[in-house]
Amino acid sequence: MSEHAQDTSPAAGGLASLPGLPTVLNYLATPLFLTGVCVWLYVYVQGKELDSIERRTLNQEFLTEKLREHVTLAAAATVAVIAIAVPLGILLTRPALRRLSPLVIGIANIGQAIPSVGLVFFFPVVMAQVGFRPVLYALVIHTSLGVLRNTMVGLGQVDRNLIEAGRGMGMTKLRVLLRIELPLAVPIILAGVRTALILNVATATLGTFINAGTLGDFIVNGHDLNRDPVLITGGVLTAVLALGIDWFAGIAERVLRPRGL
């Protein structure tokens, strides 16, 4: 056997497929950094002599409640955006409804152009109520355009030759959509979903102004009451949550990306 022959054993293939050390470090860099930030925040708060007002806010029960409200609101808004924008984007790329695309995009542009704080205050007035639902509607309208546009762009850039080849093999239009178009459009669609998720996490803090809770309660209370530890805690935790979810969404984007793309 030649000394230059390649080792094709399963063990050699498995070792070759393992991620290298730089790749592993890239994956771990963000969670390690965020963990360090959380440790610093804990040490910072513990080193302060908190008064009675600060102690009522900076405790595990209150923090857990606000974190749950924040995550629930952002997650619900993102799920609603996906459920609305992705199917709508698919419909608008079909020949029968393609002529309506400029109108729908124009309406979606209006929702994104309005400042998020304006939407948050608009829905309580229209609905005559405050709390979770008005903020949810505001987030959905504010972030739908990105996912809608990415869905249309992703489907629009699929090579027509591939679509015709699928049709030539006897596939129905629905099967071509599910087996060819959507898999090829997944990377662009996921990029839009990732952006919408981060926007929802950041904008959810505005829910505090209409009694929807969230980590915004820390920021507003800390500012209004001139309590720096409360303000810093709210700001840092919101940033950590946004960066952590962005990191997780990046991992999901890589995992869900069809192989070969």
C-alpha positions in Angstrom: 0.0 0.0 0.0 1.3 3.4 -0.9 2.4 5.6 2.0 0.3 8.4 0.7 -2.9 6.4 0.8 -5.7 8.0 2.8 -7.2 6.5 5.9 -10.9 6.0 5.2 -11.8 4.1 8.3 -14.9 5.3 10.3 -12.7 6.5 13.1 -10.7 8.8 10.8 -13.9 10.2 9.3 -15.4 10.8 12.7 -12.3 12.7 13.9 -12.3 14.8 10.7 -15.9 15.8 11.3 -15.4 17.0 14.8 -15.5 20.8 15.2 -12.1 22.4 15.7 -11.1 24.2 18.9 -11.5 27.7 17.3 -15.1 26.8 16.4 -15.9 25.5 19.9 -14.4 28.6 21.4 -16.5 30.8 19.1 -19.6 29.0 20.3 -18.7 29.4 24.0 -17.4 32.9 23.9 -20.8 34.6 24.2 -22.2 32.5 27.0 -19.0 32.8 28.9 -19.0 36.5 28.5 -22.6 36.8 29.6 -22.0 34.6 32.6 -19.2 36.9 33.6 -21.5 39.9 33.3 -24.1 38.2 35.5 -21.5 37.4 38.1 -20.3 41.0 38.1 -23.8 42.3 38.5 -24.4 39.9 41.4 -21.2 41.0 43.1 -22.1 44.7 42.4 -25.6 44.4 44.0 -24.4 42.4 46.9 -21.7 45.0 47.7 -24.3 47.8 48.0 -26.2 48.7 51.2 -29.7 48.4 49.8 -32.5 50.4 51.4 -36.0 49.1 51.8 -37.2 50.3 48.4 -34.3 48.6 46.6 -34.7 45.4 48.6 -38.4 45.1 47.5 -37.2 45.2 43.9 -33.8 43.4 43.9 -35.0 40.0 45.2 -35.4 36.6 43.5 -39.1 36.6 43.5 -39.6 39.9 41.8 -36.7 39.3 39.4 -38.1 35.9 38.4 -41.6 37.3 37.8 -40.3 40.2 35.6 -38.0 37.9 33.7 -40.9 35.5 33.0 -43.2 38.4 31.8 -40.4 39.6 29.5 -39.6 36.3 27.9 -43.3 35.4 27.6 -44.1 38.6 25.8 -41.2 38.5 23.4 -41.7 34.8 22.6 -45.5 35.2 22.0 -44.9 38.1 19.7 -42.2 36.3 17.7 -44.5 33.2 17.4 -47.3 35.4 16.2 -45.1 37.2 13.7 -43.9 33.8 12.2 -47.5 32.5 12.1 -48.6 35.7 10.2 -45.7 36.9 8.1 -44.3 33.6 6.7 -47.7 32.3 5.3 -48.5 35.7 4.0 -45.1 36.0 2.4 -45.6 32.6 0.7 -49.0 33.7 -0.6 -47.7 36.9 -2.0 -45.1 35.1 -4.0 -47.7 33.0 -5.8 -48.7 34.2 -9.2 -52.3 34.7 -8.3 -51.5 37.2 -5.5 -48.2 38.6 -6.6 -49.9 41.9 -7.8 -50.9 42.6 -4.2 -47.3 42.5 -2.9 -46.7 46.3 -3.2 -49.9 47.1 -1.2 -49.2 44.6 1.6 -45.5 45.7 1.8 -46.7 49.3 1.9 -49.0 48.6 4.9 -46.3 46.7 6.7 -43.9 49.6 6.1 -46.3 51.9 7.9 -46.2 49.6 11.0 -42.5 49.5 11.0 -42.1 53.3 10.4 -44.2 54.2 13.4 -41.9 54.4 16.5 -42.4 51.4 18.8 -43.3 53.6 21.8 -46.1 55.1 19.7 -47.6 51.7 18.9 -47.3 50.7 22.6 -49.4 53.7 23.6 -51.7 53.6 20.6 -53.3 50.2 21.3 -54.3 50.8 24.9 -56.2 53.8 23.7 -57.9 51.9 20.9 -58.6 48.8 23.0 -59.4 50.7 26.2 -57.2 48.3 28.2 -53.7 47.9 29.3 -51.4 45.0 30.0 -50.1 42.1 27.9 -52.4 42.1 24.8 -51.8 45.8 23.7 -48.1 45.4 23.9 -48.3 42.0 22.1 -50.1 43.6 19.2 -47.7 46.5 19.0 -44.7 44.2 18.9 -46.3 42.0 16.2 -47.0 45.0 13.9 -43.6 46.6 14.5 -41.6 43.5 13.6 -43.7 41.7 11.0 -42.2 43.5 8.0 -38.7 42.0 8.4 -40.0 38.4 8.4 -42.5 39.1 5.6 -39.9 40.7 3.4 -37.3 38.1 4.1 -39.8 35.3 3.2 -40.6 37.0 -0.1 -36.9 37.6 -0.9 -35.9 34.1 0.0 -38.6 32.5 -2.1 -38.0 35.0 -4.9 -34.4 34.1 -5.3 -34.9 30.4 -5.8 -33.6 29.3 -9.2 -36.6 28.9 -11.6 -34.8 26.0 -13.3 -35.0 24.1 -10.1 -38.7 24.7 -9.8 -39.3 23.7 -13.4 -37.2 20.6 -12.9 -39.4 19.6 -9.9 -42.5 20.2 -12.0 -41.0 18.1 -14.8 -40.5 15.3 -12.3 -44.3 15.3 -11.6 -44.3 17.2 -8.4 -47.4 19.3 -7.6 -47.0 23.0 -6.9 -47.4 22.4 -3.1 -44.8 19.7 -3.2 -42.4 21.9 -5.1 -43.0 24.6 -2.4 -42.4 22.3 0.5 -39.5 20.3 -1.0 -37.6 22.9 -3.1 -38.6 26.5 -2.5 -39.0 26.6 1.3 -35.8 24.6 2.1 -33.7 26.9 -0.2 -35.3 30.0 1.4 -34.9 28.9 5.0 -31.6 30.7 5.7 -33.0 34.1 4.7 -36.3 33.5 6.5 -34.5 32.5 9.7 -32.4 35.7 9.5 -35.6 37.7 9.5 -37.0 35.7 12.4 -33.8 36.2 14.3 -33.9 40.0 13.9 -37.6 40.1 14.9 -36.9 38.1 18.0 -34.1 40.5 19.1 -36.3 43.5 18.4 -39.1 42.0 20.4 -36.8 41.3 23.4 -35.5 44.9 23.3 -38.9 46.6 22.7 -40.7 44.5 25.4 -39.2 46.8 28.0 -41.8 49.4 27.0 -44.5 47.2 28.4 -43.8 48.7 31.8 -45.5 51.9 30.7 -48.9 50.2 30.3 -48.8 47.8 33.2 -47.4 44.8 31.2 -44.5 44.3 33.6 -41.2 43.0 32.0 -37.7 44.0 33.0 -38.6 47.6 32.0 -40.0 47.9 35.6 -36.5 47.8 36.9 -35.3 50.5 34.5 -38.3 52.9 35.0 -38.4 52.4 38.8 -34.7 52.8 39.1 -34.8 56.1 37.1 -37.9 57.6 38.7 -36.7 56.7 42.3 -33.1 57.6 41.6 -32.0 54.1 42.6 -28.9 53.3 40.5 -28.6 49.6 41.5 -32.2 49.0 40.3 -31.6 50.9 37.1 -28.3 49.1 36.3 -29.8 45.7 37.1 -32.7 46.3 34.7 -30.4 47.5 31.9 -27.8 44.8 32.3 -30.4 42.0 32.5 -32.2 43.2 29.4 -28.9 43.4 27.5 -27.9 39.9 28.7 -31.2 38.5 27.7 -31.1 40.0 24.2 -27.5 38.9 23.6 -28.2 35.4 25.0 -31.3 34.9 22.8 -29.3 36.2 19.8 -26.6 33.6 20.5 -29.2 30.8 20.9 -31.0 32.0 17.7 -27.7 31.9 15.8 -27.2 28.3 16.9 -30.7 27.4 15.9 -30.2 29.1 12.5 -27.1 26.9 11.8 -28.9 23.7 13.0 -32.0 24.4 10.9 -30.2 25.4 7.8 -30.5 22.7 5.2 -27.3 20.7 4.6 -25.4 21.8 1.6 -26.4 25.5 1.8 
